[in-house]
Amino acid sequence: MSLKKPGLTKCPEYHVHVNPVPADGNCTATGAHLDPYNRGVVTACDATKPESCQVGDLSGKYGNITGPSGEKR
């Protein structure tokens, strides 16, 4: 896994997906969030109970990424 942070994207959330982002940048091709325990998305992730979140739902568990000038993404 790799994370490229310069300039951050305008997406407010970040997740680990099943597939990597392809060279053409098509985020839809990444598939679903990593969810090996089949938690699904029926109820929202509760940040106070990280075990309630999909494994790949990083922003749900830990909050948004903060950019270099303090902006949250």
C-alpha positions as CSV (number, residue, x, y, z in Angstrom):
1,M,0.0,0.0,0.0
2,S,1.2,3.5,-0.6
3,L,-0.1,7.0,0.2
4,K,0.7,10.0,-1.8
5,K,-0.2,13.1,0.2
6,P,1.1,16.2,-1.7
7,G,-1.8,18.5,-2.5
8,L,-4.3,16.0,-1.3
9,T,-7.4,15.3,-3.3
10,K,-10.7,16.9,-2.7
11,C,-12.1,13.7,-1.3
12,P,-13.1,14.1,2.3
13,E,-12.6,10.4,3.1
14,Y,-9.9,7.8,2.6
15,H,-10.3,4.1,2.4
16,V,-8.4,1.0,1.5
17,H,-10.1,-0.6,-1.5
18,V,-10.0,-4.1,-2.9
19,N,-8.0,-3.1,-6.0
20,P,-5.4,-0.5,-6.6
21,V,-6.1,2.7,-8.5
22,P,-5.2,2.0,-12.1
23,A,-2.9,4.2,-14.1
24,D,-5.8,6.1,-15.7
25,G,-7.0,7.2,-12.2
26,N,-10.4,5.6,-12.5
27,C,-11.4,5.3,-8.8
28,T,-14.5,3.3,-9.7
29,A,-12.1,0.5,-10.8
30,T,-10.8,0.1,-7.2
31,G,-13.9,-1.9,-6.2
32,A,-15.5,-1.9,-2.8
33,H,-13.8,-1.0,0.5
34,L,-11.6,-3.7,2.0
35,D,-14.1,-5.7,4.1
36,P,-12.8,-9.3,4.7
37,Y,-15.3,-9.9,7.5
38,N,-18.3,-8.9,5.3
39,R,-19.5,-6.2,7.7
40,G,-21.2,-4.4,4.9
41,V,-22.6,-0.8,5.0
42,V,-26.0,-1.4,6.6
43,T,-25.2,0.8,9.6
44,A,-22.7,3.6,9.7
45,C,-19.2,3.2,11.1
46,D,-18.9,4.4,14.7
47,A,-15.5,6.0,15.3
48,T,-15.8,5.4,19.0
49,K,-16.1,1.7,18.3
50,P,-13.5,1.1,15.5
51,E,-14.5,-2.6,15.5
52,S,-17.9,-1.5,14.0
53,C,-16.2,-0.3,10.8
54,Q,-15.0,-2.1,7.7
55,V,-11.3,-2.9,7.8
56,G,-10.7,-0.5,4.9
57,D,-12.7,2.4,6.3
58,L,-9.8,4.4,7.6
59,S,-11.5,7.8,7.7
60,G,-14.5,6.4,9.5
61,K,-12.2,5.0,12.2
62,Y,-9.5,7.8,12.4
63,G,-11.0,11.0,10.9
64,N,-9.9,13.0,7.8
65,I,-6.4,13.5,6.6
66,T,-5.1,17.0,7.5
67,G,-3.2,18.7,4.7
68,P,0.1,20.7,5.0
69,S,-1.7,24.0,5.7
70,G,-4.1,22.5,8.2
71,E,-7.0,22.0,5.8
72,K,-8.9,18.8,6.4
73,R,-9.5,16.5,3.4
